[in-house]
Amino acid sequence: MAALINDLDGHARRLARDIQQHCTNAQTRLNNILKQTDIQPKAALYSLLLFAAFTYFTIAVTNLIRARRQNNPRPSTPNLEKRGPFKTPDRPPGVWLPSDFTRPPATPYPSFSLTTTKPLPYRPFRHGPKYNITMGLRNMNWDEWIELDNQYMQFHDLKARRIEERGAKCIKTAPEAVPAAVELLEELSSYLPQRYPTVFQSIPTSEGMKNGFRNLATGEIFDVGRLERNGVKEDAMEMCARLIQDDLAIMVEKEDGQYYLLAGAILLAGFWRLEDKFGMPLSTIHTSGDVPGFKTKLEKPMSNFFRRIQPQSPVLRNNYFIQVDDNLAWSSSIGPEDTEGEGGIGWFTAEKNKAVEHHWFRSERQSLRRLPKSGGVVFTIRTYFHPITEIAQEPYVPGRLASAIRSWGDDVSRYKGKEMYGDVLLEYLDRKHQEQVEAGLDVDAEDGVRGYPF
């Protein structure tokens, strides 16, 4: 991607230079013609001004295209579910014919460091006035499957505590999903040493392991062939959870053609519990959670997408929420995590209009891919968690976020709990936006500075 951007940049520079040289040559030729003919000076002046205007417009458009390509290296592809590289499978429901697809080798993350590599600044909200309910899929580069950063040890330690305290509630695998869970672990054990060689190191088979590797940051040793961590037996999904910052879920197709949540390691979800959703089909997971617009706008395209996605065509999507406490693993504002039944937890338990210092921006980056051997569809769910007062310092963010929140319909507002924080949050965002404008922020230049979903 960097090479492509450099090529485009060089092309744009050469084009602008050629246009400018062309203008200089044209002006010289025009002056010579005027000296040799009796053309009226006023007509010649008008012609020159018209030519100059055209030239200026050409250069401006070229520079705009160049700027957008430079600042949006991961262009979004909205509504990919309607036109993506998928095809309807020629197989009975619930039967997967193993694919011969192999994931391309990952290239090492450039200059990766567990101390200096910052979380990517996903800001997946758009200006209003319209809020579109879509799956919001875009193509995924294989190198970008798993993202690590300098919060890795914080996530790893929190996950380890969660596994110790409530692992049976947060990590589950149905018998029919075991092959998919093991395949996912094998994929991670192959990908991570390739992408992050300073963190993960493969262990040669001469050391007695068929498929082993070390986590150099934690000192853990994983024997994938024996499903052992540091010599102790461990569930495949649990091992996967310890490796990365993401939560994980695997959907498996049954004979009725529906996809069921049959394996998961959901340790940092914030607003939902694996034990409430485990074993449910995709449609029930969303209707039980009152996801806005699911029945009318999402159910059919989502079902079609799951049926058609191929191993070679991974995708990404982002979402965002507002949270009024600073608990990454479970948002205590919506009720205690061990409350019985889903009906006892919700925004109705939250304190209304807490000070903005208690407001946090919670964003998820989700990847979806089909495993080639088992056919399971894997979600990776990486959470990014920042104080609102922190992201509101970024240019354009407070104005765009305020506009996005105001675009929510009643159903989205209820789902995201706007009633409990909207007044305080919007007043703060409006004030920060006004401060940026008064300091010289060019609101109309935003599209050329940063692109969605950043």
C-alpha positions as CSV (number, residue, x, y, z in Angstrom):
1,M,0.0,0.0,0.0
2,A,2.8,2.4,0.9
3,A,4.4,1.7,-2.5
4,L,1.1,2.5,-4.3
5,I,0.8,5.8,-2.4
6,N,4.3,6.7,-3.3
7,D,3.7,5.9,-7.0
8,L,0.5,8.0,-7.0
9,D,2.3,10.9,-5.2
10,G,5.1,10.8,-7.8
11,H,2.6,10.7,-10.6
12,A,0.7,13.7,-9.2
13,R,3.9,15.7,-8.8
14,R,5.0,14.9,-12.4
15,L,1.6,15.8,-13.7
16,A,1.5,19.1,-11.9
17,R,5.0,19.9,-13.1
18,D,4.1,19.0,-16.7
19,I,1.0,21.3,-16.6
20,Q,3.0,24.2,-15.2
21,Q,5.7,23.7,-17.9
22,H,3.0,23.5,-20.5
23,C,1.5,26.8,-19.3
24,T,4.9,28.5,-19.5
25,N,5.5,27.3,-23.0
26,A,2.0,28.3,-24.1
27,Q,2.5,31.8,-22.7
28,T,5.8,32.1,-24.5
29,R,4.2,31.0,-27.8
30,L,1.3,33.3,-27.3
31,N,3.6,36.3,-26.8
32,N,5.5,35.4,-30.0
33,I,2.2,35.2,-32.0
34,L,1.1,38.6,-30.7
35,K,4.3,40.1,-31.8
36,Q,3.9,38.7,-35.3
37,T,0.1,39.4,-35.9
38,D,-2.4,42.1,-35.4
39,I,-4.6,40.2,-32.9
40,Q,-6.5,42.6,-30.6
41,P,-4.8,42.8,-27.1
42,K,-8.2,42.5,-25.3
43,A,-9.2,39.3,-27.1
44,A,-5.7,37.9,-26.4
45,L,-6.0,38.8,-22.7
46,Y,-9.4,37.1,-22.4
47,S,-8.0,33.9,-24.1
48,L,-5.0,33.9,-21.7
49,L,-7.3,34.3,-18.7
50,L,-9.5,31.5,-19.8
51,F,-6.5,29.3,-20.3
52,A,-5.1,30.2,-16.9
53,A,-8.4,29.4,-15.2
54,F,-8.5,26.0,-16.9
55,T,-4.9,25.3,-15.9
56,Y,-5.6,26.3,-12.2
57,F,-8.6,24.1,-12.1
58,T,-6.7,21.1,-13.4
59,I,-3.9,21.5,-10.9
60,A,-6.3,21.9,-8.0
61,V,-8.2,18.8,-8.9
62,T,-5.0,16.8,-9.3
63,N,-3.7,18.0,-5.9
64,L,-7.1,17.2,-4.2
65,I,-7.0,13.6,-5.6
66,R,-3.4,13.2,-4.4
67,A,-4.3,14.5,-0.9
68,R,-7.2,12.1,-0.5
69,R,-5.2,9.2,-1.6
70,Q,-2.4,10.0,0.8
71,N,-4.7,10.5,3.8
72,N,-7.1,7.6,3.2
73,P,-4.8,4.6,2.7
74,R,-7.6,2.2,3.6
75,P,-10.6,3.4,1.5
76,S,-14.0,2.3,2.7
77,T,-16.2,0.2,0.6
78,P,-19.7,0.7,2.0
79,N,-22.5,-1.8,1.2
80,L,-19.9,-4.4,0.3
81,E,-22.5,-7.0,1.2
82,K,-24.5,-6.0,-1.9
83,R,-21.6,-6.1,-4.4
84,G,-18.7,-7.9,-2.8
85,P,-16.7,-10.8,-4.3
86,F,-19.0,-13.4,-3.0
87,K,-21.0,-16.1,-4.7
88,T,-23.9,-18.4,-3.7
89,P,-22.5,-21.7,-2.6
90,D,-23.3,-24.8,-4.5
91,R,-23.7,-27.1,-1.5
92,P,-26.4,-28.3,0.9
93,P,-27.0,-26.2,4.0
94,G,-24.8,-27.3,6.9
95,V,-22.3,-29.1,4.6
96,W,-18.9,-27.5,4.0
97,L,-16.6,-28.8,1.4
98,P,-13.0,-28.0,2.6
99,S,-11.3,-25.3,0.5
100,D,-7.8,-25.5,-0.8
101,F,-7.3,-21.8,0.0
102,T,-4.3,-20.9,2.1
103,R,-3.9,-17.5,3.7
104,P,-1.0,-15.5,2.1
105,P,2.0,-15.2,4.4
106,A,1.9,-12.0,6.5
107,T,4.6,-9.4,6.1
108,P,6.1,-8.1,9.4
109,Y,4.5,-5.1,10.9
110,P,6.9,-2.2,10.1
111,S,8.8,-1.1,13.2
112,F,6.3,-2.7,15.6
113,S,6.9,-2.0,19.3
114,L,4.9,-3.0,22.4
115,T,5.9,0.4,23.9
116,T,5.6,2.9,21.0
117,T,3.1,1.5,18.5
118,K,-0.1,3.4,19.4
119,P,-3.7,2.1,18.8
120,L,-5.0,3.1,15.4
121,P,-7.4,6.1,15.7
122,Y,-10.6,4.6,14.4
123,R,-13.4,7.3,14.5
124,P,-16.2,5.4,12.7
125,F,-18.9,8.1,12.8
126,R,-20.2,10.2,9.9
127,H,-21.7,13.6,9.7
128,G,-25.5,13.8,9.8
129,P,-28.2,14.5,9.1
130,K,-28.9,10.9,8.0
131,Y,-27.9,7.8,9.9
132,N,-27.7,4.8,7.6
133,I,-28.2,1.3,9.1
134,T,-26.0,-1.0,7.1
135,M,-23.4,-3.8,7.8
136,G,-20.8,-1.3,6.7
137,L,-18.4,-3.9,5.3
138,R,-15.1,-3.2,3.5
139,N,-12.4,-5.4,2.1
140,M,-9.6,-6.5,4.5
141,N,-5.9,-6.8,3.6
142,W,-4.6,-10.1,5.1
143,D,-1.7,-8.3,6.8
144,E,-4.3,-6.4,8.8
145,W,-6.2,-9.4,10.2
146,I,-5.0,-8.9,13.8
147,E,-3.9,-5.5,15.2
148,L,-1.6,-5.3,18.2
149,D,-0.3,-2.1,19.9
150,N,1.2,-0.7,23.0
151,Q,-1.9,-1.6,25.0
152,Y,-1.2,-5.3,24.5
153,M,0.0,-6.2,28.0
154,Q,-2.9,-4.3,29.6
155,F,-5.3,-6.3,27.5
156,H,-3.4,-9.6,28.1
157,D,-3.4,-9.1,31.9
158,L,-7.0,-8.2,32.1
159,K,-8.0,-11.2,29.9
160,A,-5.9,-13.5,32.2
161,R,-7.8,-12.2,35.3
162,R,-11.1,-12.6,33.5
163,I,-10.3,-16.2,32.5
164,E,-9.3,-17.0,36.1
165,E,-12.4,-15.4,37.6
166,R,-15.1,-16.3,35.1
167,G,-13.6,-18.3,32.3
168,A,-16.5,-20.8,32.1
169,K,-19.0,-18.0,31.5
170,C,-16.9,-16.1,29.0
171,I,-15.3,-19.0,27.0
172,K,-17.4,-21.8,25.5
173,T,-17.1,-24.3,22.6
174,A,-19.9,-26.6,21.5
175,P,-18.7,-30.1,20.4
176,E,-19.6,-29.5,16.7
177,A,-17.4,-26.3,16.8
178,V,-14.2,-27.9,18.1
179,P,-12.7,-28.4,14.6
180,A,-13.2,-24.7,13.9
181,A,-11.8,-23.6,17.2
182,V,-8.6,-25.7,16.6
183,E,-8.3,-24.4,13.1
184,L,-8.6,-20.8,14.3
185,L,-5.8,-21.5,16.8
186,E,-3.6,-23.0,14.0
187,E,-4.3,-19.9,11.9
188,L,-3.2,-17.6,14.7
189,S,-0.1,-19.7,15.5
190,S,0.9,-19.3,11.8
191,Y,0.0,-15.6,11.4
192,L,1.3,-14.0,14.6
193,P,5.0,-15.0,14.3
194,Q,4.9,-13.8,10.7
195,R,3.2,-10.4,11.4
196,Y,4.8,-9.7,14.8
197,P,8.1,-11.5,14.9
198,T,9.3,-9.4,17.8
199,V,6.5,-10.7,20.0
200,F,5.9,-14.3,18.8
201,Q,8.6,-16.8,17.8
202,S,8.0,-20.2,16.2
203,I,9.6,-23.2,18.0
204,P,11.5,-25.6,15.7
205,T,10.1,-29.1,15.5
206,S,13.4,-30.4,16.8
207,E,12.4,-29.1,20.3
208,G,9.6,-31.7,20.5
209,M,6.6,-29.7,19.3
210,K,4.7,-30.2,16.1
211,N,3.4,-26.7,16.1
212,G,4.8,-24.6,18.9
213,F,5.6,-20.9,19.5
214,R,6.6,-18.5,22.2
215,N,5.1,-15.3,23.4
216,L,8.3,-13.3,24.0
217,A,6.4,-10.6,25.9
218,T,4.8,-12.9,28.4
219,G,7.1,-15.9,28.4
220,E,4.3,-18.3,27.6
221,I,4.9,-21.4,25.4
222,F,2.1,-22.8,23.3
223,D,2.0,-26.3,22.0
224,V,-0.8,-26.2,19.5
225,G,-0.6,-29.8,18.5
226,R,-1.2,-30.9,22.1
227,L,-3.4,-27.9,23.1
228,E,-1.0,-27.0,26.0
229,R,0.1,-23.7,27.4
230,N,3.2,-23.9,29.5
231,G,2.7,-27.7,29.6
232,V,-0.9,-27.5,30.9
233,K,-3.9,-28.6,28.8
234,E,-6.1,-25.7,27.7
235,D,-9.2,-25.2,25.5
236,A,-8.4,-24.0,22.0
237,M,-10.6,-20.8,22.3
238,E,-8.9,-20.0,25.6
239,M,-5.5,-20.2,24.0
240,C,-6.7,-18.0,21.2
241,A,-7.9,-15.4,23.7
242,R,-4.6,-15.2,25.5
243,L,-2.7,-14.4,22.2
244,I,-4.4,-11.3,21.0
245,Q,-6.3,-8.2,22.2
246,D,-9.5,-9.2,20.4
247,D,-12.5,-11.1,21.6
248,L,-13.4,-14.0,19.3
249,A,-16.6,-15.7,18.1
250,I,-17.2,-18.6,15.6
251,M,-20.5,-19.0,13.8
252,V,-21.2,-22.5,12.4
253,E,-23.9,-23.3,9.8
254,K,-26.4,-26.0,10.7
255,E,-28.7,-28.1,8.4
256,D,-31.4,-25.4,8.6
257,G,-29.1,-23.0,6.8
258,Q,-28.7,-20.7,9.8
259,Y,-25.5,-19.8,11.4
260,Y,-25.2,-20.4,15.2
261,L,-22.8,-19.0,17.8
262,L,-21.1,-22.2,18.9
263,A,-17.7,-21.1,20.0
264,G,-16.5,-17.9,21.7
265,A,-14.0,-16.2,23.9
266,I,-15.9,-13.0,24.9
267,L,-13.9,-11.4,27.7
268,L,-14.1,-7.7,27.1
269,A,-17.5,-7.1,25.4
270,G,-18.7,-4.4,27.7
271,F,-22.4,-4.6,27.0
272,W,-23.2,-8.3,26.3
273,R,-22.5,-11.7,27.8
274,L,-21.6,-14.9,25.9
275,E,-23.7,-17.0,28.2
276,D,-26.8,-15.1,27.0
277,K,-26.2,-15.6,23.3
278,F,-24.4,-18.9,23.1
279,G,-26.1,-21.5,20.9
280,M,-28.4,-18.9,19.3
281,P,-28.8,-18.4,15.5
282,L,-27.6,-15.2,14.0
283,S,-31.1,-13.7,13.7
284,T,-32.1,-14.4,17.3
285,I,-28.8,-12.9,18.6
286,H,-29.7,-9.6,17.0
287,T,-33.5,-9.6,17.7
288,S,-32.9,-10.5,21.4
289,G,-30.6,-7.5,21.7
290,D,-33.1,-5.2,20.0
291,V,-30.5,-4.2,17.3
292,P,-32.1,-1.2,15.4
293,G,-33.3,-2.0,11.9
294,F,-32.3,-5.6,12.0
295,K,-35.5,-7.1,10.8
296,T,-36.2,-4.5,8.1
297,K,-32.7,-3.6,6.8
298,L,-30.1,-6.1,8.1
299,E,-31.5,-9.6,8.4
300,K,-31.6,-10.5,4.7
301,P,-28.3,-9.0,3.6
302,M,-26.6,-10.4,6.7
303,S,-27.9,-13.9,6.1
304,N,-26.9,-13.7,2.4
305,F,-23.5,-12.5,3.4
306,F,-22.8,-15.4,5.8
307,R,-24.0,-17.9,3.2
308,R,-21.8,-16.5,0.4
309,I,-18.6,-15.4,2.1
310,Q,-15.5,-17.3,0.8
311,P,-12.2,-18.1,2.6
312,Q,-10.3,-15.8,0.3
313,S,-12.5,-12.7,0.9
314,P,-12.2,-11.4,4.5
315,V,-13.9,-8.2,5.4
316,L,-13.8,-5.5,8.1
317,R,-16.4,-3.3,9.8
318,N,-16.4,-0.8,12.7
319,N,-19.0,0.4,15.1
320,Y,-19.0,2.8,18.1
321,F,-20.8,3.4,21.4
322,I,-20.7,5.8,24.3
323,Q,-20.1,4.4,27.8
324,V,-20.5,6.3,31.1
325,D,-17.9,4.4,33.1
326,D,-14.3,3.4,32.6
327,N,-14.7,-0.4,32.8
328,L,-13.3,-2.0,29.6
329,A,-14.5,-5.6,30.3
330,W,-18.0,-4.9,31.5
331,S,-19.9,-1.6,31.6
332,S,-21.1,-1.5,35.2
333,S,-23.4,1.4,34.4
334,I,-25.9,-1.0,32.8
335,G,-26.1,-3.2,35.8
336,P,-24.0,-5.9,37.6
337,E,-22.5,-8.5,35.2
338,D,-24.0,-11.4,37.1
339,T,-27.5,-10.1,37.0
340,E,-29.9,-13.0,36.2
341,G,-31.4,-12.7,32.7
342,E,-30.9,-10.1,30.1
343,G,-34.0,-8.2,31.3
344,G,-32.2,-7.0,34.4
345,I,-29.4,-5.2,32.6
346,G,-29.7,-2.1,30.4
347,W,-29.3,1.6,30.1
348,F,-32.3,2.1,32.5
349,T,-29.9,1.4,35.4
350,A,-27.4,4.1,34.4
351,E,-27.0,7.4,36.2
352,K,-28.3,10.2,34.0
353,N,-26.1,13.1,32.8
354,K,-22.9,12.2,34.6
355,A,-20.1,14.7,34.1
356,V,-18.4,14.5,30.8
357,E,-15.2,13.2,32.5
358,H,-17.1,9.9,33.0
359,H,-17.9,9.6,29.3
360,W,-15.9,7.1,27.2
361,F,-15.7,6.4,23.5
362,R,-15.9,2.7,22.8
363,S,-15.3,1.5,19.3
364,E,-15.0,-2.0,17.9
365,R,-13.1,-3.1,14.8
366,Q,-14.5,-6.5,13.7
367,S,-13.0,-8.8,11.1
368,L,-15.0,-11.6,9.5
369,R,-13.4,-14.5,7.6
370,R,-14.4,-18.1,6.7
371,L,-12.0,-20.8,7.9
372,P,-11.1,-22.9,4.8
373,K,-11.1,-26.4,6.4
374,S,-14.0,-26.3,8.8
375,G,-16.1,-23.6,7.1
376,G,-16.7,-21.7,10.4
377,V,-17.1,-17.9,10.1
378,V,-14.8,-16.2,12.6
379,F,-15.4,-12.8,14.2
380,T,-12.4,-11.0,15.7
381,I,-13.7,-8.1,17.9
382,R,-11.0,-5.6,18.9
383,T,-12.2,-2.9,21.3
384,Y,-10.7,0.6,21.4
385,F,-11.5,2.6,24.5
386,H,-10.7,6.3,25.1
387,P,-12.1,9.1,27.3
388,I,-14.3,11.5,25.3
389,T,-12.2,14.3,26.7
390,E,-9.2,12.8,24.9
391,I,-10.6,12.2,21.4
392,A,-12.4,15.6,21.5
393,Q,-9.0,17.2,21.3
394,E,-8.5,15.8,17.8
395,P,-9.3,18.2,14.9
396,Y,-12.8,17.7,13.4
397,V,-13.8,15.0,15.9
398,P,-16.1,16.9,18.3
399,G,-18.1,18.5,15.5
400,R,-18.4,15.3,13.5
401,L,-19.3,13.1,16.5
402,A,-22.0,15.7,17.6
403,S,-23.5,15.7,14.1
404,A,-23.5,11.9,14.1
405,I,-25.2,11.6,17.5
406,R,-27.9,14.1,16.4
407,S,-28.5,11.9,13.3
408,W,-29.6,8.9,15.4
409,G,-33.2,7.9,15.1
410,D,-35.3,7.1,18.1
411,D,-34.5,3.4,17.9
412,V,-30.7,3.9,17.6
413,S,-30.9,6.4,20.4
414,R,-32.6,3.9,22.7
415,Y,-30.2,1.2,21.7
416,K,-27.1,3.4,22.4
417,G,-28.5,4.9,25.6
418,K,-28.5,8.5,24.4
419,E,-31.1,9.7,26.9
420,M,-28.7,9.0,29.8
421,Y,-25.8,11.2,28.5
422,G,-26.9,13.1,25.4
423,D,-27.4,16.5,27.0
424,V,-24.1,16.7,28.7
425,L,-22.2,15.1,25.9
426,L,-23.6,17.3,23.1
427,E,-23.0,20.5,25.0
428,Y,-19.4,19.5,25.5
429,L,-18.8,18.5,21.9
430,D,-20.4,21.6,20.6
431,R,-18.2,23.8,22.8
432,K,-15.0,21.9,21.8
433,H,-16.0,22.2,18.1
434,Q,-16.6,25.9,18.4
435,E,-13.2,26.3,20.1
436,Q,-11.5,24.5,17.2
437,V,-13.3,26.8,14.6
438,E,-12.4,29.9,16.5
439,A,-8.8,28.7,16.5
440,G,-8.8,28.5,12.7
441,L,-10.1,25.0,11.9
442,D,-11.2,24.8,8.2
443,V,-14.4,22.7,8.5
444,D,-14.7,22.3,4.8
445,A,-11.2,20.8,4.5
446,E,-12.0,17.7,6.6
447,D,-12.5,15.3,3.7
448,G,-9.0,16.0,2.5
449,V,-7.4,15.5,6.0
450,R,-8.8,12.2,7.2
451,G,-11.0,9.6,5.7
452,Y,-13.7,7.3,7.2
453,P,-13.5,5.2,9.4
454,F,-10.5,7.0,10.8
